[in-house]
């Protein structure tokens, strides 16, 4: 039978975007928890502030074109339902930060209620320091999970016969995904939100054809093999 849980409808989404514009990480592995436990720093939402401060803080107006594309994807793939608890994988790049503010805009305007939490995986390499995200996300009043996991160091011995892995990028993506799944489970988040977009899907499609001989790419909305977490990609269009 049909599920009666409220979800986003075209009329709901129309109220979240301007009427004038509303239309009439490439690894998709189900890898579970990494072998070693990472160090986790979980922060609580920011304390209560004045009404004026609350009203103005974090209100970045997303571009109408981006909101329209995300609206189309969320409706077509039934991505968000009433009562969902979302965990956004936040790298600090323009894609995930843009998606964060689009989700906040939908959260303010849609008639359905859903929670947003963020998670960043710090691979502990000198070339990448996402720690400035900590005060930024806390300033938005969101629950933030900052996980330090020495992925790069582990990659030196995680390959065959204790050697370096053949592909650092693939290993890092797999370990990050496992950490995200674990964080979602621990915090009762039923959906993991990733910021891969149309270009990433096209790249994944070509890689699959050339390296594996399969015609496939990343999915917009699917449930992982364990069955307890769904993965959604609102930027797919």
C-alpha positions in Angstrom: 0.0 0.0 0.0 0.9 3.6 -0.3 2.8 5.2 2.6 0.8 8.0 4.2 3.9 9.9 5.4 3.7 13.5 4.2 6.3 14.4 1.6 7.2 17.3 -0.7 4.7 18.0 -3.4 4.9 20.5 -6.2 2.6 22.9 -4.4 4.7 22.7 -1.2 7.9 23.3 -3.2 6.3 26.3 -5.0 6.0 28.1 -1.7 9.8 27.6 -1.1 11.0 29.2 -4.3 10.1 32.3 -6.2 7.0 31.8 -8.4 8.8 33.3 -11.4 11.4 30.5 -11.4 9.3 27.5 -10.4 8.7 25.1 -13.3 4.8 24.3 -14.5 33.1 12.8 -3.3 32.3 9.9 -7.1 32.3 6.8 -5.2 28.9 5.1 -4.6 30.0 2.4 -2.2 27.9 0.8 0.6 31.1 0.3 2.7 30.3 0.2 6.3 32.3 1.4 9.4 36.1 1.6 8.9 38.2 -0.9 10.9 39.6 1.8 13.2 37.5 4.1 15.3 38.0 7.7 14.5 38.2 10.5 17.0 34.9 12.4 17.0 34.1 15.9 18.2 30.4 16.5 18.4 29.1 19.9 19.1 25.7 21.0 20.4 23.6 23.6 18.7 24.4 27.2 19.6 22.7 28.7 22.7 19.7 30.8 22.4 20.1 34.3 21.0 17.9 37.3 20.6 15.1 37.2 18.1 16.8 39.8 15.9 20.0 37.9 15.9 18.2 34.7 15.1 16.3 36.3 12.3 19.4 37.6 10.5 22.1 34.9 11.2 22.9 32.5 8.4 20.3 33.8 6.0 22.1 33.6 2.8 19.7 33.8 -0.1 20.4 30.8 -2.5 20.2 31.6 -6.3 16.8 30.9 -7.7 18.2 28.7 -10.5 19.8 26.4 -7.9 16.7 26.3 -5.8 14.7 25.4 -8.9 17.0 22.5 -9.8 17.0 21.1 -6.3 13.2 21.5 -6.1 12.9 19.4 -9.3 15.1 16.7 -8.0 13.4 16.5 -4.6 10.0 16.2 -6.2 11.0 13.7 -8.9 12.9 11.5 -6.5 10.8 12.0 -3.4 13.9 12.9 -1.4 12.6 14.5 1.8 9.6 13.6 3.9 8.0 14.9 7.1 10.0 14.0 10.1 13.2 13.1 8.3 16.5 13.6 10.1 19.2 14.7 7.5 22.9 14.4 7.9 24.7 16.5 5.4 28.3 15.5 4.4 30.0 18.9 4.6 33.5 19.2 3.1 33.7 22.9 3.1 33.7 23.2 -0.7 31.3 25.4 -2.6 29.0 22.4 -3.5 28.3 21.2 0.1 28.1 24.7 1.5 25.7 25.9 -1.2 23.6 22.8 -0.6 23.6 23.5 3.2 22.1 27.0 2.7 19.5 25.7 0.2 18.4 23.1 2.7 18.1 25.7 5.4 15.9 27.8 3.0 13.7 24.8 2.3 13.5 24.1 6.1 12.3 27.7 6.7 9.6 27.7 4.0 8.3 24.2 3.4 5.2 23.1 5.3 6.9 19.8 6.3 9.3 19.5 9.3 12.8 18.0 9.0 16.0 18.2 11.0 19.5 19.1 9.6 22.8 18.0 11.0 26.2 18.3 9.4 29.3 16.1 9.5 32.8 16.8 8.3 35.6 14.2 8.0 39.0 15.6 8.7 41.6 13.2 7.1 44.3 14.9 9.1 46.6 15.9 6.3 48.5 19.2 6.2 47.1 20.0 2.7 43.5 20.1 3.9 42.2 21.8 7.1 38.4 22.0 7.4 38.5 23.1 11.1 37.3 26.7 10.2 33.9 25.1 9.5 33.5 24.4 13.2 32.6 28.0 14.3 30.8 28.6 11.0 28.3 25.7 11.3 27.8 26.3 15.1 27.0 29.9 14.2 24.1 28.6 12.1 22.7 26.9 15.2 23.1 23.4 13.8 24.4 20.2 15.4 27.8 19.6 14.0 29.9 16.4 14.0 33.6 17.0 13.3 35.4 13.7 12.9 39.2 13.4 12.9 40.3 10.2 11.2 44.0 9.7 10.1 42.9 8.3 6.7 46.1 9.3 4.9 48.4 7.6 7.4 46.3 4.4 7.4 46.4 4.3 3.6 50.2 3.7 3.8 49.7 0.2 5.2 46.1 -0.7 4.1 47.1 -2.0 0.7 48.0 -5.6 -0.3 50.7 -7.2 1.9 50.7 -4.1 4.2 51.8 -1.8 1.4 50.3 1.6 0.3 46.9 1.4 -1.3 46.8 1.6 -5.1 44.3 4.5 -5.1 44.4 7.0 -2.3 41.3 8.8 -3.6 39.2 5.6 -3.7 40.4 4.6 -0.2 39.8 8.0 1.3 36.3 8.2 -0.2 35.4 4.7 1.1 36.6 5.5 4.6 34.8 8.8 4.7 31.6 7.2 3.6 31.9 4.6 6.4 32.4 7.4 8.9 29.3 9.2 7.6 27.2 6.0 7.8 28.3 5.5 11.4 27.6 9.1 12.4 24.1 8.9 10.8 23.3 5.7 12.8 24.6 7.0 16.1 22.5 10.2 15.8 19.3 8.6 14.4 19.6 10.3 11.0 17.7 8.3 8.4 19.1 10.1 5.4 22.6 11.0 4.3 22.7 14.1 2.1 25.7 14.3 -0.4 26.5 17.3 -2.6 27.6 15.5 -5.7 26.1 17.2 -8.8 25.4 16.6 -12.5 29.1 16.9 -13.5 30.0 14.3 -10.9 27.3 11.9 -12.2 28.6 12.4 -15.7 32.1 11.7 -14.6 31.0 8.6 -12.7 29.1 7.4 -15.8 32.2 7.6 -18.0 34.5 6.0 -15.4 32.0 3.1 -15.0 32.0 2.5 -18.8 35.7 2.8 -19.4 37.0 1.0 -16.3 34.2 -1.5 -15.4 32.3 -2.0 -18.6 28.9 -1.0 -17.0 26.4 1.6 -18.0 25.6 3.2 -14.7 26.3 6.2 -12.5 25.5 7.5 -9.0 21.9 7.3 -7.9 19.8 10.3 -6.8 18.0 8.4 -4.0 18.7 4.9 -2.7 18.9 2.9 0.4 22.2 1.3 1.4 22.5 -2.5 1.7 22.1 -2.4 5.5 18.7 -0.9 5.0 18.9 1.7 7.8 20.1 4.8 5.9 19.1 6.3 2.6 21.5 8.4 0.5 20.1 11.4 -1.4 21.8 13.8 -3.9 19.6 17.0 -4.3 22.2 18.6 -6.7 21.8 15.8 -9.2 20.2 18.2 -11.7 
